[in-house]
């Protein structure tokens, strides 16, 4: 029995040492992970963040230029729409008044030619 008790003590000591080794390993892994996270945050703060801010400001500037161009195109479109409406109204007026105007012109010219013809005779 003395040997089994000694074996039990050795196994128990090995189990305790294994637990300690696992705890130390977990602590090392946690410490490395925290260190890696801190390093990534520092890299982000020192290098990535300024680059991101600069790119964001440049993209904002490009966006504002495109917005200005869009507003100019909208203004031009509204001018063309207005001009197109005026042309349509003029065409409509010409279509409505075109027949009487042409008729009056032909009638007036025929009267002028008739007067000239009568004077020549």
C-alpha positions in Angstrom: 0.0 0.0 0.0 2.9 2.3 0.6 3.8 2.2 -3.0 0.2 2.9 -4.2 0.0 5.8 -1.8 3.4 7.1 -3.1 2.1 6.6 -6.7 -1.0 8.5 -5.8 1.0 11.3 -4.3 3.2 11.5 -7.4 0.1 11.5 -9.7 -1.6 14.2 -7.5 1.6 16.3 -7.6 1.7 15.9 -11.4 -1.9 16.8 -11.6 -1.3 20.0 -9.5 1.8 20.8 -11.6 -0.3 20.3 -14.8 -3.0 22.6 -13.5 -0.3 25.2 -12.7 1.2 24.8 -16.1 -2.2 25.2 -17.8 -2.9 28.3 -15.7 0.5 29.7 -16.7 -0.2 28.9 -20.3 -3.6 30.6 -20.2 -2.1 33.6 -18.5 0.6 33.8 -21.2 -1.9 33.5 -24.0 -4.2 36.2 -22.4 -1.2 38.5 -21.9 -0.1 38.0 -25.6 -3.7 38.6 -26.8 -4.0 41.8 -24.7 -0.6 43.0 -26.0 -1.7 42.3 -29.6 -4.9 44.2 -29.1 -3.1 47.2 -27.6 -0.6 47.1 -30.5 -3.4 47.1 -33.0 -5.1 50.0 -31.3 -1.9 51.9 -31.2 -1.3 51.2 -34.9 -4.8 52.3 -35.7 -4.4 55.5 -33.7 -1.0 56.4 -35.0 -1.1 55.3 -38.7 -4.5 54.2 -39.9 -6.7 56.8 -38.3 -4.9 59.8 -39.8 -4.9 58.1 -43.2 -8.6 57.3 -42.9 -9.4 60.9 -41.8 -7.4 62.3 -44.8 -9.2 59.9 -47.2 -12.6 60.8 -45.7 -11.9 64.5 -46.2 -10.8 64.0 -49.7 -13.8 61.9 -50.5 -16.0 64.6 -48.9 -14.3 67.2 -51.2 -14.9 65.0 -54.2 -18.6 64.5 -53.1 -19.1 68.2 -52.8 -17.6 68.8 -56.3 -20.0 66.2 -57.7 -22.9 67.7 -55.9 -22.0 71.1 -57.4 -21.8 69.6 -60.8 -25.1 67.9 -60.3 -26.8 71.1 -59.2 -25.4 72.9 -62.3 -26.8 70.1 -64.5 -30.1 70.4 -62.7 -30.1 74.1 -63.4 -29.3 73.5 -67.0 -32.0 70.9 -67.3 -34.6 73.3 -65.8 -33.5 75.9 -68.3 -33.8 73.5 -71.2 -37.2 72.3 -69.8 -38.3 75.9 -69.7 -37.0 76.6 -73.2 -38.6 73.4 -74.5 -42.0 74.4 -73.0 -41.7 77.8 -74.7 -40.8 76.2 -78.0 -43.8 73.8 -77.6 -46.1 76.7 -76.8 -44.8 78.6 -79.9 -45.2 75.6 -82.1 -48.7 75.1 -80.7 -49.5 78.7 -81.4 -48.1 78.5 -84.9 -50.2 75.3 -85.5 -53.3 77.0 -84.3 -52.7 80.3 -86.0 -50.7 79.0 -88.9 -53.7 78.2 -91.2 -55.4 81.6 -90.7 -52.1 83.4 -91.1 -51.2 81.5 -94.3 -54.7 82.0 -95.6 -54.6 85.7 -94.8 -51.2 86.0 -96.4 -52.3 84.3 -99.5 -55.6 86.3 -99.6 -53.6 89.5 -99.0 -51.1 88.7 -101.7 -53.9 87.8 -104.1 -55.5 91.2 -103.4 -52.2 93.0 -104.0 -51.7 91.2 -107.3 -55.3 91.8 -108.3 -54.9 95.6 -107.7 -51.6 95.6 -109.6 -53.3 93.7 -112.4 -56.3 96.0 -112.5 -54.0 99.1 -112.7 -52.0 97.6 -115.5 -55.1 97.0 -117.5 
